Amino acid sequence: MQATGSSRSQEQSDEFRLNRAYRCFAFLGIITFPAQFEAVNDILEHWGVLAELAVMVVALPVLSGMVYATYYGIRQKVRFRHRPLVFLSAVSIICGGGIMLSIPYWDSSGHAGPHVTDYLPFVGFELYIWANILIPAWWFIRGRRHYRSKAALRD
């Protein structure tokens, strides 16, 4: 049984949207990756005012790109319910916002020692970076082939 032209274009369109969603999450991982290195901070301190100017010029486009990438990835997660996209969306929401919003609670209520507030944001940030790099890498290396073969079996 052959697939009709519209169903084939729908599959290609779905695959295109999935590819784009994974590219958005990969962008988030790659753009935040250098922030974990002390050398970047040392270079920025060495450049002084020039570095501050460069950061101000680049910050708005990068931040708007990150917001769009997060929005698009989460929107496609809702559309496809693709498990790795669900995980990436959860990581973006929990690590990107949840931990940062909960820090004032931990600081004010004394529920956890100061060591938790020192290390938890670091762990969340690292999880955010590596999940946004490794899961899209998995998609482009193996996941697409698996998705295509499942789509071919359905036809």
C-alpha positions as CSV (number, residue, x, y, z in Angstrom):
1,M,0.0,0.0,0.0
2,Q,1.5,3.3,-1.1
3,A,1.3,6.5,1.0
4,T,-0.6,9.3,-0.6
5,G,1.2,12.5,-1.4
6,S,-0.5,14.4,1.5
7,S,0.4,11.8,4.1
8,R,4.0,11.6,2.9
9,S,4.3,15.5,3.0
10,Q,2.6,15.3,6.5
11,E,5.3,12.9,7.7
12,Q,8.1,15.0,6.2
13,S,6.5,18.1,7.8
14,D,6.3,16.3,11.2
15,E,9.9,15.2,10.9
16,F,10.9,18.7,9.9
17,R,9.2,20.1,13.0
18,L,10.8,17.4,15.2
19,N,14.2,18.2,13.7
20,R,13.6,21.9,14.4
21,A,12.5,21.3,17.9
22,Y,15.7,19.3,18.6
23,R,17.8,22.0,17.0
24,C,16.2,24.6,19.3
25,F,17.1,22.6,22.4
26,A,20.6,22.0,21.0
27,F,20.9,25.8,20.5
28,L,20.0,26.2,24.2
29,G,22.7,23.8,25.2
30,I,25.4,25.2,22.9
31,I,24.7,28.8,23.8
32,T,24.9,28.1,27.6
33,F,27.8,25.7,27.4
34,P,30.7,28.3,27.6
35,A,29.2,29.8,30.7
36,Q,30.4,26.9,32.8
37,F,34.0,27.6,32.3
38,E,36.1,29.9,34.6
39,A,38.3,30.8,31.6
40,V,35.4,32.7,30.0
41,N,35.0,34.8,33.1
42,D,38.7,35.5,33.3
43,I,38.8,36.7,29.6
44,L,35.8,38.9,30.2
45,E,37.4,40.4,33.3
46,H,40.6,41.0,31.3
47,W,38.8,42.9,28.5
48,G,37.0,45.1,31.0
49,V,34.7,47.7,29.4
50,L,34.9,46.3,25.9
51,A,33.7,42.9,27.2
52,E,30.8,44.6,29.0
53,L,29.8,46.4,25.8
54,A,30.0,43.2,23.8
55,V,27.9,41.3,26.3
56,M,25.2,44.1,26.2
57,V,25.1,44.0,22.4
58,V,24.9,40.3,22.2
59,A,22.7,39.7,25.2
60,L,19.3,40.7,23.8
61,P,19.4,38.7,20.5
62,V,20.7,35.6,22.4
63,L,18.1,35.9,25.2
64,S,15.3,36.4,22.6
65,G,16.6,33.4,20.7
66,M,16.7,31.3,23.9
67,V,13.1,32.3,24.8
68,Y,11.9,31.4,21.2
69,A,13.8,28.1,21.2
70,T,12.3,27.2,24.6
71,Y,8.8,28.2,23.4
72,Y,9.1,26.3,20.1
73,G,10.5,23.2,21.7
74,I,7.8,23.1,24.4
75,R,5.1,23.8,21.8
76,Q,6.3,20.8,19.7
77,K,6.5,18.7,22.8
78,V,2.8,19.3,23.4
79,R,2.0,18.6,19.7
80,F,4.0,15.3,19.3
81,R,4.3,14.0,22.9
82,H,7.7,12.7,21.9
83,R,9.4,11.3,25.1
84,P,12.8,13.0,24.6
85,L,11.1,16.3,23.9
86,V,9.0,15.9,27.0
87,F,12.2,15.3,29.0
88,L,13.9,18.3,27.5
89,S,10.9,20.5,28.2
90,A,10.8,19.3,31.8
91,V,14.5,20.0,32.2
92,S,14.1,23.5,30.7
93,I,11.2,24.3,33.0
94,I,12.6,22.7,36.2
95,C,16.2,23.6,35.9
96,G,15.7,26.9,34.1
97,G,13.1,28.3,36.4
98,G,12.1,26.0,39.2
99,I,15.4,25.8,41.0
100,M,16.0,29.5,40.7
101,L,12.5,30.3,42.1
102,S,12.9,28.0,45.0
103,I,16.3,29.4,46.2
104,P,14.8,32.3,48.2
105,Y,12.5,29.8,50.0
106,W,15.5,27.8,51.1
107,D,17.5,30.8,52.1
108,S,14.7,32.3,54.2
109,S,13.2,29.3,55.9
110,G,16.4,27.4,56.9
111,H,15.1,24.1,55.5
112,A,18.5,23.3,54.0
113,G,22.0,24.3,54.8
114,P,23.9,26.8,52.7
115,H,25.7,24.0,50.9
116,V,22.5,23.1,49.1
117,T,21.9,26.6,47.8
118,D,25.5,26.6,46.6
119,Y,25.4,23.3,44.7
120,L,21.9,22.8,43.5
121,P,21.9,25.7,41.0
122,F,25.2,24.3,39.6
123,V,23.8,20.8,39.3
124,G,20.6,22.1,37.7
125,F,22.7,24.3,35.3
126,E,24.9,21.3,34.3
127,L,21.9,19.0,33.8
128,Y,20.3,21.7,31.6
129,I,23.4,22.1,29.5
130,W,24.2,18.4,29.0
131,A,20.6,17.3,28.4
132,N,20.2,20.0,25.8
133,I,23.4,18.9,24.1
134,L,23.3,15.1,24.4
135,I,19.6,14.4,23.7
136,P,19.5,16.4,20.4
137,A,22.8,14.6,19.5
138,W,21.1,11.3,20.1
139,W,18.1,12.4,17.9
140,F,20.3,13.4,15.0
141,I,22.5,10.2,15.3
142,R,19.9,7.5,16.0
143,G,16.5,8.9,16.8
144,R,15.6,10.1,13.3
145,R,16.3,6.7,11.7
146,H,14.1,5.0,14.3
147,Y,11.3,7.6,13.7
148,R,11.6,7.1,9.9
149,S,11.5,3.3,10.2
150,K,8.4,3.5,12.5
151,A,6.7,5.8,10.0
152,A,7.6,3.4,7.2
153,L,6.0,0.5,9.1
154,R,2.8,2.5,9.5
155,D,2.5,2.9,5.7
